[in-house]
Amino acid sequence: ILEALPTSSSSLSVRGPEAPQIAKVHSLMRLLLLRAGTLGILSRCSPPSFSLRPGPPLPPLLSCAMSSSASLTALPMRERVSNKELVQEASFIDGAFVTSPASGTFPVHDPASGALLGSVPDMGSEGAVAAVEAAHAAWKGWRDVPAKEKSVILRRWNDLILANTEDLAVLMTSECGKPVAESRGEVAYAASFVEFFAEEVKRIDGAILPPPNPNRRVLVSRQGVGVCSLITPWNFPAAMITRKVAPALAAGCPSVVKPAQQTPFTALALAELARQAGVPKGLINVVTSSTERTPEVGRELATHPLVRKVSFTGSTAVGKALLALASGTVKRVSMELGGNAPFIVFDDADLNAAVDGAMASKFRNAGQTCVCANRFLVQEGIAEAFAEAFADRVRALKVGHGLEAGVTCG
């Protein structure tokens, strides 16, 4: 390694016959410390000082480990995480990462730095059909798997998600822009759905109802409906997937996930962890597509005769379009569409609690959530005090790249 490193450094002031070798050691130390910072191994450090006579003291190797985020934000996605298996530049269909059928690839960029994170396949209707057919084929075996076995697999998926919290948080922040602290919180939130349904799957029961006459017996049993099309937004790229996929698996249903084109890497990482957890092939499929090809993928997922349910989280306009498409085959639908969220403060409110709530509602994920406050209604008696306290908190926000230390608004 030393032989491959430069023998001079503009940050060094070293003289004497040992200077070239010392410069190499200095370069290696910088490389190691920067790498440690990008992996989140170091959080804070005091600037070290080295001196070598007769030269003056050397400059700090790092003013703080988190200063390495400047270099981290220019790296491709694979170089930002320690678990390289989480970064997949391929769609996930029938238990394998594939690049076809697709009409090429489309790039994914860091929204804060503009850096190219990588590229994924630009799937169209053919890719969507392949995923639906794989899901339908897998359904026949999965629906008969005992509840306890389903629970064990879901629990392993939950554990793997939590074990990879830091890398998943970096993935999310890199492609959607939210502060990394919020991303860590979302990883825990996403895992909680998997954990919940790992337990709930053991409680799916039926009923025996009173018959209308003594010659009849009325039994109620619950069965999975079949293939589910799950279309998710960019602002919660992990939680919106697990909130849909986990209950589907618990109910015995396979899924085809269409993640937002801005945030495919998080979806693909979750699919990889599900594969490692032992989820059988075909039960989770992830179809990636660009903005241009998303309409044809969405149309296929909403109209294909093998799809029995459509779940969508996103805008009201797109939800209406999907409802219209799904109605042709009378599919079951679940729609979580755009919000309309007034924030109301009365005179008798706890001022500090009101401001805390307003900050969380208005600025979580830079205000880009479906329940973000879009107007404030404050009673006259508390209006001035609330406005002053709220303004002070807003001034204290630090806007920047979500991977940078201290950033509270990505």
Salt bridges, closest charged atoms under 4 A:
GLU3 OE1 - LYS24 NZ 3.59
ASP110 OD2 - ARG80 NH1 2.86
ASP110 OD2 - HIS401 NE2 2.68
GLU166 OE1 - ARG184 NE 2.92
GLU186 OE1 - LYS178 NZ 2.54
GLU195 OE2 - ARG155 NH1 3.43
GLU199 OE2 - ARG155 NH2 3.20
GLU199 OE1 - LYS202 NZ 3.22
GLU200 OE1 - ARG203 NH1 3.58
GLU272 OE2 - ARG275 NH2 2.75
GLU296 OE2 - ARG293 NE 3.13
GLU336 OE1 - ARG243 NH2 2.44
ASP356 OD1 - ARG393 NH1 2.71
ASP392 OD1 - ARG395 NH1 2.71
